[in-house]
Amino acid sequence: MNRNQLEEIREILEREATAISSIPVNEDYGRVVELIHEKVHVRGGKIIASGMGKAGHVANHMAMTLSSTGTPALFIHPSEAQHGDLGVIRENDVLLVLSNSGKTREILELVELTHILHPGIPVVIITGNPEGPLARQSRLVLFTGNPDEVCPLGLTPTTSATTMAVIGDVLVVLLMKKIKFTAVDYSRRHHGGYLGQKSRESGHENK
């Protein structure tokens, strides 16, 4: 690998890091955490995460991470939702949708169908377009800052997906602190592998 390639790698990393540090921070993060806590931890609902394409993969990752850290969540594919999967949604759930454009057709349809089934379900969106049609249908909006993609074509969801994932990590950490999630709690959800062993050891040490 030559010097030019190394410099290019550093530039890509710097652009990604700048995008993360430029994510707008406001009171809506606290409002999202309070909403999720009320719906999920007080009323017994869950988070329904969804997204299309690369955003869908990020949404799935968020759902799995939230579930493993004490906040029940699952991923629903917006297209599969129209073929019966919508039935998993209940009245105390929170719909967490990801759409960089803020106008993804399948997500707009998912929101519409969800509100037909359960009109009161709140929608939270993570998006690069806080003025788009999805944002207008959402109770709370978490804005990524709409960074330029590091993709040389400016098309592939790269930096946008990174910022979405980081916002998901922020929500995970804030919720863990909100519910006072401990290593013992973690170990009860991780019975195998290195993390399971580490959490049990940590939980034992903290007793």
N, C-alpha and C positions, 0 to 999 in steps of 0.2 A: 504494500500500500504506500503510495507516494505522499509527499507533503501536501499537495493540493487536496487529495481525498481526505486527509486528516483534518484539514482546515474546514472542508465542507461538512464533515461530521460535527465539528465543534459549532459551526454556524447553525446547523439543524437543531442541535441541542439547545443553543442559546435562544433560538426563535421559539422553541417549545416552552422553555423556561419563562421567557418573557410573556408568552400568552397566558401561562398559568398565573404569574404574578400580577397580570393586568385584569384578571377576572373581577368584575365589580362586586364589591361587598356592601351589603345593606341590611336593613332590618328584616327583609323578607326571609332570610335564612332562619331567624328566630321564629318567625311566624309559621314557616313550614314545619319546623320541629314541634312547635306547640300543637299544630293541626294534627300531625301524625301521632303525637303522644295521646291526644284526646281521642282520636278515632280508633287507633290500634291498641294502645295500652290501657285505656280506660274503658272503651266501649267494645273491645274485642274484635275489631276489624283487622284488616291487613292492607298492605300496599300492593297495588296492582301496577307493575312497571311494564311499559311498552315502548317500542320504537321500531322503525322500519330500517332494514339494511344494517349498516355499521352501527347506527344509533341503537338498533335493537340488540346487538351483541353487548353494547355497553349497558343497556337497561337490564339485560339478563344478569350480567355481572353484579350490578347494583343490588338486584333482588336477592341473589345468593349471598352476598356479603351482609346485607341487612338481616337476612334470616339467621345467619350464623352468629350474629352479634345481638340477638335478642329482639329484633323487630320483624315479625312475620311478614314476608313478602314473597311474591311469585311473579314470574314473567308470563305475559300473554302475547302471542303473536297477533298483530292487528288483523291479518287476513284470516287466521284460524278462528279469531273471535267471531267472525261472521258465519262460521260453520259449527256453532254450538259452544265453543269455549267461553263465550260471553257469560254462560251460566255460572261460572265460578265466582263472578262478582257479586258481592252482597252489599247491603245498604250502608254499613259502617266502614266500608273500604275507602281508600284514597287512591285515585288514579294518578300515577306519576308517569308522564309521557316525555319522551325525548325527541326533539326534531330541530335540527340545526336551521333549516329553512323557515320553520314555524308555520308551514303550510302543507305538510305531508298529507296527501289525500287519504291514505289508509288510516292515519291517526285521527284526522278530522272525522272520518266515518266511525272510528272506534268511540270517540267522545260522544258523537251524536247517538249511537246505539246504546252506549252506557247510560246516558241521561234518559233515554226512552225506558230502559229497564229500571233504573233507580235515579229519578230526577235530582235527588239531593246530593249525589256523590260529588265531592270537590275534586277539581283537577289542578295538579301542580305540573308546570312545564319547565324543562331545562332546554333552553333554546338560544340560538344566535340571532333571533329576530323577535325582540320583545313587543313589536307593534303588529305582528302577523295575526292571521285569523285564529290560530290556536291559542296565542296569548290572550286574545280577547275573550276566549271561552274558558280561560283558566282563572282560578281564584288567586293563585300566586305564581309569579314568574321569577325564575332564576336565570339570569342572563350570563352567557359565557363570555361576552365581550366581542363575539363574532370575529375571532382572529383569522388572518389569512392562513390557508393551508400550506404546510411545508412541501406538499406534493408539487413537483415541478410543473405540473399541468394546472395547478390551482383548483383541482377538481376532487381528488380522492379525499374522503373524510379522514384526515390525519390529525391535525392540530385541533380541529373542532371536536373530534372524538376524545382527544386527550383532555380538553377542558371539561367536557361532560363527565368523564370518569373522575376527575379531581373533585368536581362539585359533589358527585356521589360520595366520595370519600369524606368530604366535609360533613355531609348529612349523617353518615355512619358514625363518625366520631362524636358529633354533637348529641346524637340519640343515645349512644353508649353512656355518655356522661349524664344525660337527662334521666335515664332509668337506673343509673348506678350499676352498670353491667360489670361483673367481676370475673376473675380468672376461673372461679368455681363455676359460674354460669356458662362460661365459654367451654369448659371441659365437659359439661353435660351435653353439649351439642357437637363435640368433637371426640369421638371414642377411639378413633384410630389415627395412625400416622404421627409424625413428629410434633405437629401443633397440639394434638390431643395429649401427648405425653408432657409437652412443655407446659400446657395450661394446668394439668393436674399437679405438676410439681410446683408451679407458681401458686396455685390455690392452696396447696398444703403449707407452703412457706408463709402465706399471709394469714393463716389461722391463728 
